Amino acid sequence: MHVSRQKLYSTGLMIAALLSCGSLSNAAETETKAAAPKLESAVSAPETVARVNGVAITALELKRATKNIIPPGPQKTMTEIELKKDVDKEALTKLISSELLYQEGQKLEIKDIEKKIDEKIAEDKAKFTNPQDFTKAMKDFELDEKDLREYIRRDLVIGNFIEKTIVSKITITEDDAKAFYDKNLDKFTKPETLRASHILIGVEQTASEEDKKKAKEKADKLRKELADGADFAELAKANSTCFSKDKGGDLGYFGRGQMVEPFEKAAYALKPGEMSGVIETKFGYHIIKLMDRKGAEKVDFQEVKPKIEEYLKKQKVSSAVNSVLIEARKKGKVEMLLK
């Protein structure tokens, strides 16, 4: 007998995908809007799109899952229907993986799971500004609280399975981390950085030509005072319109790509202690003084060791989960019914 269940989307590899980043809606909206137009599933309820060891995955579940898929950029050779089908296929693959992991995870006991579900729901509700936003997010995913409880239950079961059978058995040694560091030294190099101070005479981009002329004249006057020996920090405090004026114009250290192009070009052309002329950018008129220059340097292993260990552990966990899924597919029966 085939079993049908209102399961909620979980990749099995990225636990709590719907509730990550603070809200249900973020998973569906923030990334998708930034990357590509949202695509609805090409199928409609109540069609069964797959079965995993007799457990049905429905079109509604697939529709929910596609909300978490970021479509690829426009493809000249693909129609919109073909693109939707690709999104459906990717989402269904994740749903099947989730179901396989869930079925494996059910073999392990979780103490006080109902209490844990209650706590997780309370935690997620607290991330919303008000109850209405939470209700809207639920509606966007076509969920009620019963669905949400089931989703969280599945999420806890899968997470418990991965933690107990995989994560707890993985060890990354210092030798592993050092070997990765030595093979990827190019990834652990700090680029050249500068420390500069500036005086900004700010001008709105919509300012009149007369206002721009007055701002330029003021900047030129200050540059002449500096050439005559005036103190840079004191002039910055008294005249600059940048927040850095409270620190005498000190901007701290920065690298390439962090400042607007005219400012960066002028700053990198200076030697420590030198001042630029009056530089125009979209913010107004700057006078730059270079305080220090640090050349590119290798990041010490001990500084990046924790991040390397975390990265290598995630790689091993991902590989191990994939192996579990391959074995589960071999032992079980997965029926793909999506056309």
Secondary structure, 3 states (H helix, E strand, C coil): CCEECCCCCCCCCCCCCCCHHHCHHHHHHHHHHHHCCCCCCCCCCCCEEEEECCEEEEHHHHHHHHCCCCCCCCCCCCCHHHHHHHHHHHHHHHHHHHHHHHHHHCCCCCCCHHHHHHHHHHHHHHCCCCHHHHHHHHHHCCCCHHHHHHHHHHHHHHHHHHHHHCHHHCCCCHHHHHHHHHHCHHHHEECCEEEEEEEEEECCCCCCHHHHHHHHHHHHHHHHHHHCCCCHHHHHHHHCCCHHHHHCCEEEEEECCCCCHHHHHHHHCCCCCCEEEEEEECCEEEEEEEEEEECCEECCHHHHHHHHHHHHHHHHHHHHHHHHHHHHHHHCCEEECCC
